[in-house]
Amino acid sequence: MKSFAAIDFETANGYRSSICSVGIVIVKNGLITDKIYELIKPEPDYYHFVNTGIHGLTYEDTKDAPIFPKVWSLIDPKIKGLPLVAHNSPFDSGCLREVFKTYRLDYPDYEFHCTLSASRKQFKNIANHKLSTVAMHCGFNLTDHHHALADAEACAVIALQILS
């Protein structure tokens, strides 16, 4: 697979619909052509301390951010027709489905591929299959783990090596 959009969501709380940031790296013909990072006002709009502890985002960061449908209306044309790739894609695809449901939007049934499951098949002799570990194994030093764009970049590097 040489053309795809690597995607990562961060959530504000335990609801998968509570997307508070998205990172996307668009790859066409094996080359990164675009990077997108957006903050999003989550729904429901509150932050759990565990989530904030993971990604560092708070209510103050997103209180004036646009809601998901507005952000997605800018992203959708850029990823149209591309398969989506995520590390642990059931989480990210679940977030996308839930936020579409929350806003009563028609879900376009995106095609998802998972670098986590692919790395488990491809790399038998690494310590674990966490995003940062697999990224390092593929030559990418993920220094800002749980920043949605950094995670999407790591996922793109992994996907280019093991899903191609």
DSSP file (Angstrom, degrees, kcal/mol; ACC not computed):
  #  RESIDUE AA STRUCTURE BP1 BP2  ACC     N-H-->O    O-->H-N    N-H-->O    O-->H-N    TCO  KAPPA ALPHA  PHI   PSI    X-CA   Y-CA   Z-CA
    1    1 A M              0   0    0      0, 0.0   162,-0.2     0, 0.0     3,-0.1   0.000 360.0 360.0 360.0 117.1    0.0    0.0    0.0
    2    2 A K        +     0   0    0      1,-0.2    28,-3.4   162,-0.1     2,-0.4   0.558 360.0  52.5-107.6 -13.1    1.7    3.2   -1.2
    3    3 A S  S    S+     0   0    0     25,-0.2     2,-0.3    26,-0.2    25,-0.2  -0.988  70.4 113.2-130.6 125.6   -1.2    5.6   -0.8
    4    4 A F  E     -A   27   0A   0     23,-2.2    23,-3.3    -2,-0.4     2,-0.5  -0.963  57.2-108.2-169.7 173.9   -3.2    6.1    2.5
    5    5 A A  E     -Ab  26  84A   0     78,-2.4    80,-2.4    -2,-0.3     2,-0.4  -0.974  24.8-149.8-122.4 115.7   -4.0    8.4    5.3
    6    6 A A  E     -Ab  25  85A   0     19,-2.8    19,-2.4    -2,-0.5     2,-0.4  -0.705  25.4-171.7 -81.3 134.1   -2.4    7.5    8.7
    7    7 A I  E     -A   24   0A   0     78,-2.8     2,-0.3    -2,-0.4    80,-0.3  -0.959  18.2-179.6-135.6 145.4   -4.7    8.8   11.4
    8    8 A D  E     -A   23   0A   0     15,-2.1    15,-2.4    -2,-0.4     2,-0.4  -0.987   7.5-163.9-144.7 136.0   -4.7    9.1   15.2
    9    9 A F  E     -A   22   0A   0     -2,-0.3     2,-0.4    13,-0.2    13,-0.2  -0.897   5.2-157.9-114.5 147.1   -7.3   10.5   17.6
   10   10 A E  E     -A   21   0A   0     11,-2.0    10,-2.9    -2,-0.4    11,-1.3  -0.957  17.0-148.8-115.5 144.3   -6.9   11.6   21.2
   11   11 A T  E     -A   19   0A   0     -2,-0.4     8,-0.2     8,-0.3    44,-0.2  -0.840  14.7-143.0-117.5 153.2  -10.0   11.5   23.5
   12   12 A A  S    S-     0   0    0      6,-2.7    36,-2.8    -2,-0.3    40,-0.3   0.744  80.1 -10.6 -83.1 -26.1  -11.0   13.7   26.4
   13   13 A N  S    S-     0   0    0      2,-0.5     5,-0.1    34,-0.2    34,-0.1  -0.741  96.3 -59.5-154.7-163.3  -12.6   11.1   28.5
   14   14 A G  S    S+     0   0    0     -2,-0.2     2,-0.5     3,-0.1    33,-0.0   0.570 100.7  94.2 -73.9  -9.7  -13.9    7.5   28.4
   15   15 A Y    >   -     0   0    0      1,-0.1     3,-1.9    29,-0.1    -2,-0.5  -0.716  69.9-145.3 -85.3 129.1  -16.4    8.1   25.5
   16   16 A R  T 3  S+     0   0    0     -2,-0.5    83,-0.2     1,-0.3     3,-0.2   0.743  99.3  64.1 -65.6 -20.5  -14.9    7.3   22.1
   17   17 A S  T 3  S+     0   0    0      1,-0.2     2,-1.1    81,-0.2    26,-0.7   0.596  78.2  90.5 -75.0  -9.0  -17.0   10.2   20.7
   18   18 A S    <   +     0   0    0     -3,-1.9    -6,-2.7    24,-0.2    -1,-0.2  -0.148  56.3 166.3 -86.2  43.8  -14.9   12.7   22.9
   19   19 A I  E     +A   11   0A   0     -2,-1.1    -8,-0.3    -8,-0.2    49,-0.1  -0.398  10.5 171.9 -60.2 125.9  -12.3   13.3   20.2
   20   20 A C  E     +     0   0A   0    -10,-2.9    20,-2.5     1,-0.4     2,-0.3   0.538  64.1  15.0-114.9 -13.5  -10.2   16.3   21.3
   21   21 A S  E     -AC  10  39A   0    -11,-1.3   -11,-2.0    18,-0.3     2,-0.4  -0.981  58.6-162.6-156.6 153.2   -7.5   16.2   18.7
   22   22 A V  E     -AC   9  38A   0     16,-2.2    16,-2.1    -2,-0.3     2,-0.4  -0.998   1.1-167.7-136.0 139.3   -6.8   14.5   15.4
   23   23 A G  E     -AC   8  37A   0    -15,-2.4   -15,-2.1    -2,-0.4     2,-0.4  -0.994  10.4-179.1-124.4 135.2   -3.5   14.0   13.5
   24   24 A I  E     -AC   7  36A   0     12,-2.6    12,-2.9    -2,-0.4     2,-0.5  -0.999  13.2-168.1-136.7 134.5   -3.4   12.8    9.9
   25   25 A V  E     -AC   6  35A   0    -19,-2.4   -19,-2.8    -2,-0.4     2,-0.5  -0.985  16.0-150.9-120.8 119.0   -0.5   12.1    7.6
   26   26 A I  E     -AC   5  34A   0      8,-2.7     7,-3.0    -2,-0.5     8,-1.3  -0.785  11.6-169.5 -95.1 127.6   -1.4   11.7    3.9
   27   27 A V  E     -AC   4  32A   0    -23,-3.3   -23,-2.2    -2,-0.5     2,-0.4  -0.966   5.4-179.2-118.4 127.4    0.8    9.5    1.9
   28   28 A K  E >  S- C   0  31A   0      3,-2.8     3,-1.7    -2,-0.5   -25,-0.2  -0.993  72.7 -11.4-129.3 127.9    0.5    9.3   -1.9
   29   29 A N  T 3  S-     0   0    0     -2,-0.4   -26,-0.2     1,-0.3    -1,-0.1   0.855 130.5 -52.9  52.4  39.4    2.7    7.0   -4.0
   30   30 A G  T 3  S+     0   0    0    -28,-3.4     2,-0.4     1,-0.2    -1,-0.3   0.492 118.1 104.4  81.8   4.2    4.9    6.3   -1.0
   31   31 A L  E <  S-C   28   0A   0     -3,-1.7    -3,-2.8   -29,-0.3     2,-0.5  -0.949  75.1-116.7-121.9 139.0    5.6   10.0   -0.2
   32   32 A I  E     +C   27   0A   0     -2,-0.4    -5,-0.3    -5,-0.2     3,-0.1  -0.599  37.4 169.6 -70.6 122.5    4.1   12.1    2.6
   33   33 A T  E     +     0   0A   0     -7,-3.0     2,-0.3    -2,-0.5    -6,-0.2   0.611  58.4  11.6-110.9 -18.1    2.2   14.9    0.8
   34   34 A D  E     -C   26   0A   0     -8,-1.3    -8,-2.7     2,-0.0     2,-0.4  -0.989  51.7-158.7-160.4 149.7    0.3   16.5    3.7
   35   35 A K  E     -C   25   0A   0     -2,-0.3     2,-0.4   -10,-0.2   -10,-0.2  -0.999  13.4-170.9-132.1 136.2    0.1   16.7    7.5
   36   36 A I  E     +C   24   0A   0    -12,-2.9   -12,-2.6    -2,-0.4     2,-0.4  -0.990   8.4 175.1-130.2 133.1   -3.0   17.8    9.4
   37   37 A Y  E     +C   23   0A   0     -2,-0.4     2,-0.4   -14,-0.2   -14,-0.2  -0.984  10.2 169.6-136.6 128.3   -3.4   18.5   13.1
   38   38 A E  E     -C   22   0A   0    -16,-2.1   -16,-2.2    -2,-0.4     2,-0.3  -0.999  28.2-138.6-139.0 139.2   -6.6   19.9   14.6
   39   39 A L  E     -C   21   0A   0     -2,-0.4     2,-0.4   -18,-0.2   -18,-0.3  -0.721  26.9-161.8 -85.8 147.8   -7.9   20.4   18.1
   40   40 A I        -     0   0    0    -20,-2.5    27,-0.2    -2,-0.3    25,-0.1  -0.993  25.3-117.3-135.5 137.8  -11.6   19.6   18.4
   41   41 A K  B     -e   67   0B   0     25,-2.5    27,-0.5    -2,-0.4   -22,-0.1  -0.662  46.7-129.7 -71.1 116.7  -14.2   20.5   21.1
   42   42 A P        -     0   0    0      0, 0.0   -24,-0.2     0, 0.0   -22,-0.1  -0.204  11.4-114.6 -73.5 161.1  -15.0   17.1   22.4
   43   43 A E  S    S+     0   0    0    -26,-0.7   -24,-0.2     1,-0.3     2,-0.2  -0.930 111.4  34.3-136.5 111.9  -18.5   15.6   22.9
   44   44 A P  S    S-     0   0    0      0, 0.0     2,-1.6     0, 0.0    -1,-0.3   0.475 102.5-138.3 -72.0 152.7  -19.2   15.1   25.8
   45   45 A D        +     0   0    0     -2,-0.2     2,-0.3    -4,-0.1    -2,-0.1  -0.525  62.4  92.9 -93.2  71.3  -17.1   18.2   26.6
   46   46 A Y        -     0   0    0     -2,-1.6     2,-0.4   -28,-0.0   -34,-0.0  -0.978  62.5-128.4-151.8 158.0  -15.2   17.3   29.8
   47   47 A Y        -     0   0    0     -2,-0.3     2,-0.4   -34,-0.1   -34,-0.2  -0.905  10.1-146.0-112.7 133.6  -11.7   15.9   30.5
   48   48 A H     >  -     0   0    0    -36,-2.8     4,-2.3    -2,-0.4     3,-0.4  -0.786  23.3-126.0 -92.1 140.7  -10.9   13.0   32.6
   49   49 A F  H  > S+     0   0    0     -2,-0.4     4,-2.3     1,-0.2     5,-0.1   0.804 108.6  58.0 -59.3 -30.4   -7.6   13.3   34.5
   50   50 A V  H  > S+     0   0    0      2,-0.2     4,-1.2     1,-0.2    -1,-0.2   0.939 108.5  44.8 -65.3 -45.6   -6.4   10.0   33.1
   51   51 A N  H >> S+     0   0    0     -3,-0.4     4,-2.4   -39,-0.2     3,-0.5   0.929 113.3  49.9 -64.1 -45.4   -6.8   11.2   29.5
   52   52 A T  H 3X S+     0   0    0     -4,-2.3     4,-2.7   -40,-0.3    -1,-0.2   0.893 107.3  56.0 -59.9 -39.0   -5.2   14.5   30.3
   53   53 A G  H 3< S+     0   0    0     -4,-2.3    -1,-0.2    -5,-0.2    -2,-0.2   0.803 110.2  46.3 -62.4 -28.9   -2.3   12.6   31.9
   54   54 A I  H << S+     0   0    0     -4,-1.2    -2,-0.2    -3,-0.5    -1,-0.2   0.946 132.2  12.6 -78.5 -51.7   -1.8   10.7   28.7
   55   55 A H  H  < S-     0   0    0     -4,-2.4    -3,-0.2   -44,-0.2    -2,-0.2   0.582  90.3-127.6-109.2 -11.3   -1.9   13.5   26.1
   56   56 A G     <  +     0   0    0     -4,-2.7     2,-0.2    -5,-0.5    -4,-0.2   0.432  60.5 135.6  83.5  -2.7   -1.7   16.7   28.1
   57   57 A L        -     0   0    0     -6,-0.3    -1,-0.3     3,-0.0     2,-0.3  -0.554  30.0-175.8 -82.9 147.0   -4.8   18.3   26.6
   58   58 A T    >>  -     0   0    0     -2,-0.2     4,-1.0    -3,-0.1     3,-0.7  -0.795  44.2 -92.7-132.3 173.5   -7.3   20.1   28.9
   59   59 A Y  H >> S+     0   0    0     -2,-0.3     4,-1.4     1,-0.2     3,-0.7   0.881 123.2  59.0 -53.7 -41.5  -10.6   21.9   28.6
   60   60 A E  H 34 S+     0   0    0      1,-0.2     4,-0.3     2,-0.2    -1,-0.2   0.838 100.6  56.4 -60.4 -33.5   -8.8   25.2   28.2
   61   61 A D  H <4 S+     0   0    0     -3,-0.7    -1,-0.2     1,-0.2    -2,-0.2   0.817 121.5  24.7 -68.4 -30.2   -7.0   23.8   25.1
   62   62 A T  H X< S+     0   0    0     -4,-1.0     3,-1.4    -3,-0.7    -2,-0.2   0.371  85.8 104.9-119.4   4.2  -10.2   23.0   23.3
   63   63 A K  T 3< S+     0   0    0     -4,-1.4    -1,-0.1     1,-0.3    -3,-0.1   0.813  97.0  31.8 -60.7 -28.6  -12.9   25.3   24.8
   64   64 A D  T 3  S+     0   0    0     -4,-0.3    -1,-0.3    -3,-0.1    -2,-0.1   0.288  96.0 116.4-108.5   8.7  -12.9   27.5   21.6
   65   65 A A  S <  S-     0   0    0     -3,-1.4   -25,-0.1     1,-0.1    -3,-0.1  -0.362  72.9 -99.3 -74.3 156.3  -12.0   24.7   19.2
   66   66 A P        -     0   0    0      0, 0.0   -25,-2.5     0, 0.0    -1,-0.1  -0.352  40.4-104.8 -70.7 157.5  -14.5   23.8   16.4
   67   67 A I  B >>  -e   41   0B   0    -27,-0.2     4,-1.7     1,-0.1     3,-0.7  -0.360  39.4 -95.5 -77.5 165.0  -16.8   20.8   16.8
   68   68 A F  H 3> S+     0   0    0    -27,-0.5     4,-3.3     1,-0.2     5,-0.3   0.869 118.6  56.0 -52.4 -50.1  -16.0   17.6   15.0
   69   69 A P  H 3> S+     0   0    0      0, 0.0     4,-1.7     0, 0.0    -1,-0.2   0.876 108.9  48.8 -56.9 -36.6  -18.4   18.1   11.9
   70   70 A K  H <> S+     0   0    0     -3,-0.7     4,-0.6     2,-0.2    -2,-0.2   0.929 115.3  43.3 -66.8 -45.0  -16.7   21.4   11.1
   71   71 A V  H >X S+     0   0    0     -4,-1.7     4,-1.5     1,-0.2     3,-1.2   0.932 113.8  51.0 -64.7 -46.2  -13.2   19.9   11.4
   72   72 A W  H 3X S+     0   0    0     -4,-3.3     4,-3.2     1,-0.3    -1,-0.2   0.817  99.4  64.3 -66.1 -29.9  -14.1   16.8    9.5
   73   73 A S  H 3< S+     0   0    0     -4,-1.7    -1,-0.3    -5,-0.3    -2,-0.2   0.776 108.0  43.1 -64.4 -23.8  -15.7   18.8    6.6
   74   74 A L  H << S+     0   0    0     -3,-1.2     4,-0.4    -4,-0.6    -1,-0.2   0.783 118.7  43.6 -86.7 -31.5  -12.2   20.1    5.9
   75   75 A I  H >X S+     0   0    0     -4,-1.5     3,-1.3     1,-0.1     4,-1.2   0.898  99.3  69.3 -79.9 -43.2  -10.4   16.8    6.3
   76   76 A D  H >X S+     0   0    0     -4,-3.2     4,-1.1     1,-0.3     3,-0.6   0.844  96.6  51.1 -51.8 -45.8  -12.8   14.5    4.4
   77   77 A P  H 34 S+     0   0    0      0, 0.0    -1,-0.3     0, 0.0    -2,-0.1   0.831 109.0  53.3 -62.9 -28.1  -12.0   15.9    0.9
   78   78 A K  H <4 S+     0   0    0     -3,-1.3    -2,-0.2    -4,-0.4    -3,-0.1   0.758 117.4  35.0 -77.5 -24.5   -8.3   15.4    1.6
   79   79 A I  H X< S+     0   0    0     -4,-1.2     3,-2.5    -3,-0.6    -1,-0.2   0.411  82.9 137.2-108.3   0.6   -8.6   11.7    2.5
   80   80 A K  T 3< S+     0   0    0     -4,-1.1    -4,-0.0     1,-0.3     0, 0.0  -0.222  78.1   7.9 -54.4 128.3  -11.5   10.8    0.1
   81   81 A G  T 3  S+     0   0    0      1,-0.3    -1,-0.3     0, 0.0    -2,-0.0   0.361 102.8 116.8  83.5  -5.2  -10.8    7.5   -1.5
   82   82 A L    <   -     0   0    0     -3,-2.5    -1,-0.3   -78,-0.0    29,-0.3  -0.756  67.3-120.3 -96.0 140.2   -7.8    6.7    0.7
   83   83 A P        -     0   0    0      0, 0.0   -78,-2.4     0, 0.0     2,-0.4  -0.482  30.4-126.1 -68.4 151.2   -7.6    3.8    3.1
   84   84 A L  E     -bd   5 112A   0     27,-3.5    29,-2.2   -80,-0.2     2,-0.4  -0.814  21.4-162.4-101.7 142.0   -7.0    4.8    6.7
   85   85 A V  E     +bd   6 113A   0    -80,-2.4   -78,-2.8    -2,-0.4     2,-0.3  -0.982  14.9 165.1-126.4 133.9   -4.2    3.4    8.7
   86   86 A A  E >   - d   0 114A   0     27,-2.3    29,-1.9    -2,-0.4     2,-0.8  -0.986  42.4-114.4-144.6 153.6   -3.9    3.5   12.5
   87   87 A H  T 3  S+     0   0    0    -80,-0.3     5,-0.1    -2,-0.3    44,-0.1  -0.834 113.9   8.2 -89.7 112.0   -1.9    1.8   15.2
   88   88 A N  T >> S-     0   0    0     -2,-0.8     3,-1.6     3,-0.1     4,-1.1   0.928  85.1-171.0  73.5  58.7   -4.6   -0.2   17.0
   89   89 A S  H <> S+     0   0    0     -3,-0.8     4,-3.2     1,-0.3     5,-0.4   0.735  73.4  70.9 -57.4 -27.9   -7.2    0.7   14.4
   90   90 A P  H 3> S+     0   0    0      0, 0.0     4,-1.6     0, 0.0    -1,-0.3   0.888 101.7  47.6 -58.3 -34.0  -10.2   -0.7   16.4
   91   91 A F  H <> S+     0   0    0     -3,-1.6     4,-2.3     2,-0.2    -2,-0.2   0.969 116.9  40.3 -66.9 -52.5   -9.7    2.3   18.8
   92   92 A D  H  X S+     0   0    0     -4,-1.1     4,-2.3     1,-0.2     5,-0.2   0.894 117.1  47.5 -68.5 -40.3   -9.5    4.9   16.0
   93   93 A S  H  X S+     0   0    0     -4,-3.2     4,-2.5     2,-0.2    -1,-0.2   0.881 111.8  52.7 -66.9 -35.3  -12.2    3.4   13.8
   94   94 A G  H  X S+     0   0    0     -4,-1.6     4,-2.5    -5,-0.4    -2,-0.2   0.897 108.5  50.0 -64.3 -40.7  -14.4    3.1   16.9
   95   95 A C  H  X S+     0   0    0     -4,-2.3     4,-2.6     2,-0.2     5,-0.3   0.936 111.4  48.7 -60.8 -46.2  -13.8    6.8   17.7
   96   96 A L  H  X S+     0   0    0     -4,-2.3     4,-2.0     1,-0.2    -2,-0.2   0.919 112.6  47.2 -63.3 -44.3  -14.7    7.8   14.2
   97   97 A R  H  X S+     0   0    0     -4,-2.5     4,-2.2     1,-0.2    -1,-0.2   0.926 113.8  48.4 -61.7 -44.6  -17.9    5.7   14.2
   98   98 A E  H  X S+     0   0    0     -4,-2.5     4,-2.8     1,-0.2    -2,-0.2   0.894 111.3  47.9 -66.6 -40.5  -19.0    7.0   17.6
   99   99 A V  H  X S+     0   0    0     -4,-2.6     4,-1.9   -83,-0.2    -1,-0.2   0.866 111.1  51.8 -71.6 -33.1  -18.5   10.7   16.8
  100  100 A F  H  <>S+     0   0    0     -4,-2.0     5,-3.1    -5,-0.3    -2,-0.2   0.924 112.7  46.4 -62.6 -43.0  -20.3   10.2   13.5
  101  101 A K  H ><5S+     0   0    0     -4,-2.2     3,-1.3     3,-0.2    -2,-0.2   0.913 108.9  55.1 -64.9 -42.9  -23.2    8.7   15.5
  102  102 A T  H 3<5S+     0   0    0     -4,-2.8    -1,-0.2     1,-0.3    -2,-0.2   0.889 114.9  38.7 -57.4 -41.7  -23.1   11.4   18.1
  103  103 A Y  T 3<5S-     0   0    0     -4,-1.9    -1,-0.3    -5,-0.1    -2,-0.2   0.301 112.5-118.8 -94.7   9.8  -23.5   14.1   15.4
  104  104 A R  T < 5 +     0   0    0     -3,-1.3     2,-0.3     1,-0.2    -3,-0.2   0.891  60.3 153.4  55.3  44.8  -26.0   12.0   13.4
  105  105 A L      < -     0   0    0     -5,-3.1     2,-0.5    -6,-0.1    -1,-0.2  -0.770  52.9-105.8-100.7 148.6  -23.7   12.0   10.4
  106  106 A D        -     0   0    0     -2,-0.3    -5,-0.0     1,-0.1    -1,-0.0  -0.638  35.1-132.2 -74.1 121.4  -23.8    9.2    7.8
  107  107 A Y        -     0   0    0     -2,-0.5    -1,-0.1     1,-0.1   -10,-0.1  -0.628   7.0-149.5 -78.2 124.9  -20.7    7.1    8.3
  108  108 A P        -     0   0    0      0, 0.0    -1,-0.1     0, 0.0    -2,-0.0   0.366  35.3-117.6 -79.7   8.3  -19.0    6.5    5.0
  109  109 A D        -     0   0    0      1,-0.1    -2,-0.0     2,-0.0    -3,-0.0   0.967  36.5-151.0  56.7  60.4  -17.6    3.1    6.0
  110  110 A Y        -     0   0    0      1,-0.1     2,-0.6   -17,-0.1    -1,-0.1  -0.259  13.6-117.1 -60.6 145.2  -13.9    3.9    5.8
  111  111 A E        -     0   0    0    -29,-0.3   -27,-3.5   -26,-0.0     2,-0.4  -0.784  37.3-165.0 -85.1 119.5  -11.5    1.1    5.0
  112  112 A F  E     -d   84   0A   0     -2,-0.6     2,-0.3   -29,-0.2   -27,-0.2  -0.858  13.0-169.7-111.3 143.1   -9.1    0.7    8.0
  113  113 A H  E     -d   85   0A   0    -29,-2.2   -27,-2.3    -2,-0.4     2,-0.6  -0.956  16.9-138.1-125.3 149.4   -5.8   -1.1    8.3
  114  114 A C  E  >  -d   86   0A   0     -2,-0.3     4,-1.7   -29,-0.2   -27,-0.2  -0.920  15.8-171.8-117.6 116.7   -4.0   -1.7   11.5
  115  115 A T  H  > S+     0   0    0    -29,-1.9     4,-2.3    -2,-0.6   -28,-0.2   0.751  88.9  61.5 -74.6 -22.8   -0.2   -1.3   12.0
  116  116 A L  H  > S+     0   0    0    -30,-0.6     4,-1.8     2,-0.2    -1,-0.2   0.971 109.2  39.1 -65.3 -52.6   -0.4   -2.9   15.4
  117  117 A S  H  > S+     0   0    0      1,-0.2     4,-1.3     2,-0.2    -2,-0.2   0.885 117.0  51.5 -66.5 -36.5   -1.8   -6.2   14.1
  118  118 A A  H  X S+     0   0    0     -4,-1.7     4,-2.4     1,-0.2    -1,-0.2   0.892 108.4  51.5 -65.7 -38.6    0.6   -6.1   11.1
  119  119 A S  H  X S+     0   0    0     -4,-2.3     4,-3.1     1,-0.2    -1,-0.2   0.855 104.4  57.1 -68.3 -33.1    3.6   -5.4   13.3
  120  120 A R  H  < S+     0   0    0     -4,-1.8    -1,-0.2     1,-0.2    -2,-0.2   0.856 113.2  40.7 -64.3 -33.4    2.7   -8.4   15.5
  121  121 A K  H  < S+     0   0    0     -4,-1.3    -2,-0.2    -3,-0.2    -1,-0.2   0.863 122.7  39.8 -79.1 -37.3    2.9  -10.6   12.4
  122  122 A Q  H  < S+     0   0    0     -4,-2.4     2,-0.7     1,-0.2    -2,-0.2   0.879 115.2  46.1 -82.4 -41.3    5.9   -8.9   10.9
  123  123 A F     <  +     0   0    0     -4,-3.1     3,-0.5    -5,-0.2    -1,-0.2  -0.832  54.8 160.7-113.7  96.2    8.2   -8.3   13.9
  124  124 A K  S    S+     0   0    0     -2,-0.7    -1,-0.2     1,-0.2    -2,-0.1   0.714  70.9  54.1 -84.5 -22.5    8.4  -11.4   16.2
  125  125 A N  S    S+     0   0    0      3,-0.0     2,-0.3     0, 0.0    -1,-0.2  -0.120  79.0 106.0-113.7  37.2   11.5  -10.4   18.1
  126  126 A I  S    S-     0   0    0     -3,-0.5     3,-0.1     1,-0.1     8,-0.1  -0.813  78.0-111.7-111.1 160.3   10.9   -7.0   19.5
  127  127 A A  S    S-     0   0    0     -2,-0.3     2,-0.3     1,-0.1    -1,-0.1   0.872  88.3 -27.8 -57.9 -42.8   10.2   -6.2   23.1
  128  128 A N        -     0   0    0      2,-0.1    -1,-0.1    -3,-0.0    -3,-0.0  -0.914  57.1-110.9-159.7-179.1    6.5   -5.2   22.5
  129  129 A H        +     0   0    0     -2,-0.3   -10,-0.1     4,-0.1    -9,-0.1   0.040  60.0 139.9-116.8  25.3    4.3   -3.8   19.8
  130  130 A K     >  -     0   0    0      1,-0.1     4,-2.7     4,-0.0     5,-0.3  -0.318  66.8-108.9 -61.6 153.3    3.6   -0.4   21.3
  131  131 A L  H  > S+     0   0    0      1,-0.2     4,-2.8     2,-0.2     5,-0.2   0.906 118.3  48.9 -53.5 -47.5    3.6    2.4   18.8
  132  132 A S  H  > S+     0   0    0      1,-0.2     4,-2.1     2,-0.2    10,-0.3   0.876 112.8  47.8 -64.3 -37.5    6.9    3.9   20.1
  133  133 A T  H  > S+     0   0    0      2,-0.2     4,-2.1     1,-0.2    -2,-0.2   0.933 115.1  43.6 -68.6 -47.0    8.7    0.6   20.1
  134  134 A V  H  X S+     0   0    0     -4,-2.7     4,-1.5     2,-0.2    -2,-0.2   0.901 113.1  52.9 -66.6 -40.4    7.5   -0.4   16.5
  135  135 A A  H  <>S+     0   0    0     -4,-2.8     5,-3.0    -5,-0.3     3,-0.4   0.932 109.5  48.5 -59.8 -46.1    8.3    3.1   15.2
  136  136 A M  H ><5S+     0   0    0     -4,-2.1     3,-1.6     1,-0.2    -1,-0.2   0.904 108.2  54.4 -61.0 -41.5   11.8    2.9   16.7
  137  137 A H  H 3<5S+     0   0    0     -4,-2.1    -1,-0.2     1,-0.3    -2,-0.2   0.817 109.5  48.9 -61.0 -30.0   12.3   -0.5   15.1
  138  138 A C  T 3<5S-     0   0    0     -4,-1.5    -1,-0.3    -3,-0.4    -2,-0.2   0.344 128.2 -98.7 -92.1   4.8   11.3    1.1   11.7
  139  139 A G  T < 5S+     0   0    0     -3,-1.6     2,-0.5     1,-0.2    -3,-0.2   0.630  85.2 121.3  92.3  14.1   13.8    4.0   12.2
  140  140 A F      < -     0   0    0     -5,-3.0     2,-1.0    -6,-0.2    -1,-0.2  -0.952  52.3-147.7-115.8 121.8   11.4    6.7   13.6
  141  141 A N        -     0   0    0     -2,-0.5     2,-1.3    -3,-0.1     3,-0.1  -0.768  10.4-155.7 -89.6 104.0   12.1    8.2   17.0
  142  142 A L        +     0   0    0     -2,-1.0     3,-0.5   -10,-0.3    -6,-0.1  -0.654  26.3 162.4 -82.5  93.2    8.7    9.0   18.4
  143  143 A T        +     0   0    0     -2,-1.3    -1,-0.2     1,-0.2     2,-0.1   0.687  69.6  46.7 -89.1 -19.5    9.6   11.8   20.9
  144  144 A D  S >  S-     0   0    0     -3,-0.1     3,-1.7     3,-0.1     7,-0.2  -0.372  79.3-177.0-120.4  53.2    6.1   13.3   21.4
  145  145 A H  T 3   +     0   0    0     -3,-0.5     3,-0.1     1,-0.3     5,-0.0  -0.217  68.0  26.8 -56.7 139.2    4.0   10.2   21.9
  146  146 A H  T 3  S+     0   0    0      1,-0.4     2,-0.6     2,-0.1    -1,-0.3   0.511  84.9 119.9  77.5  10.9    0.3   10.8   22.3
  147  147 A H    <>  -     0   0    0     -3,-1.7     4,-2.7     1,-0.1    -1,-0.4  -0.939  69.3-134.0 -91.8 125.5    0.4   14.0   20.3
  148  148 A A  H  > S+     0   0    0     -2,-0.6     4,-2.0     1,-0.2  -125,-0.3   0.839 100.5  45.9 -56.2 -39.8   -2.0   13.0   17.5
  149  149 A L  H  > S+     0   0    0      2,-0.2     4,-2.5     1,-0.2    -1,-0.2   0.923 112.5  49.9 -70.9 -41.8    0.2   14.3   14.7
  150  150 A A  H  > S+     0   0    0     -6,-0.2     4,-2.3     1,-0.2    -2,-0.2   0.917 112.6  48.1 -60.7 -42.5    3.4   12.7   16.0
  151  151 A D  H  X S+     0   0    0     -4,-2.7     4,-2.3    -7,-0.2    -1,-0.2   0.885 110.9  50.6 -65.8 -38.4    1.5    9.4   16.5
  152  152 A A  H  X S+     0   0    0     -4,-2.0     4,-2.3    -5,-0.3    -2,-0.2   0.883 109.5  51.4 -66.0 -38.0    0.1    9.6   12.9
  153  153 A E  H  X S+     0   0    0     -4,-2.5     4,-2.2     2,-0.2    -2,-0.2   0.931 110.4  48.2 -63.4 -45.0    3.6   10.3   11.6
  154  154 A A  H  X S+     0   0    0     -4,-2.3     4,-2.3     1,-0.2    -2,-0.2   0.919 111.5  50.6 -60.3 -43.6    5.0    7.2   13.4
  155  155 A C  H  X S+     0   0    0     -4,-2.3     4,-3.0     1,-0.2    -1,-0.2   0.889 108.2  52.6 -62.1 -40.4    2.1    5.1   12.0
  156  156 A A  H  X S+     0   0    0     -4,-2.3     4,-2.4     2,-0.2    -1,-0.2   0.919 109.1  49.2 -62.7 -44.1    2.8    6.4    8.5
  157  157 A V  H  X S+     0   0    0     -4,-2.2     4,-1.2     2,-0.2    -2,-0.2   0.923 114.0  46.2 -61.0 -44.8    6.4    5.4    8.7
  158  158 A I  H >X S+     0   0    0     -4,-2.3     4,-2.6     1,-0.2     3,-0.6   0.942 111.9  50.7 -62.6 -47.7    5.5    1.9   10.0
  159  159 A A  H 3X S+     0   0    0     -4,-3.0     4,-2.4     1,-0.3     5,-0.4   0.881 105.6  56.0 -60.6 -39.5    2.8    1.5    7.4
  160  160 A L  H 3< S+     0   0    0     -4,-2.4    -1,-0.3     1,-0.2    -2,-0.2   0.830 114.7  40.3 -62.6 -30.0    5.2    2.4    4.6
  161  161 A Q  H << S+     0   0    0     -4,-1.2    -2,-0.2    -3,-0.6    -1,-0.2   0.866 129.1  23.4 -86.4 -37.5    7.5   -0.4    5.7
  162  162 A I  H  < S+     0   0    0     -4,-2.6    -3,-0.2    -5,-0.1    -2,-0.2   0.591 122.8  46.0-112.5  -9.9    5.1   -3.2    6.6
  163  163 A L     <        0   0    0     -4,-2.4    -3,-0.2    -5,-0.4    -1,-0.1   0.448 360.0 360.0-107.9  -1.4    1.9   -2.6    4.6
  164  164 A S              0   0    0     -5,-0.4    -1,-0.1    -4,-0.2    -2,-0.1   0.475 360.0 360.0 -77.6 360.0    3.6   -1.9    1.3
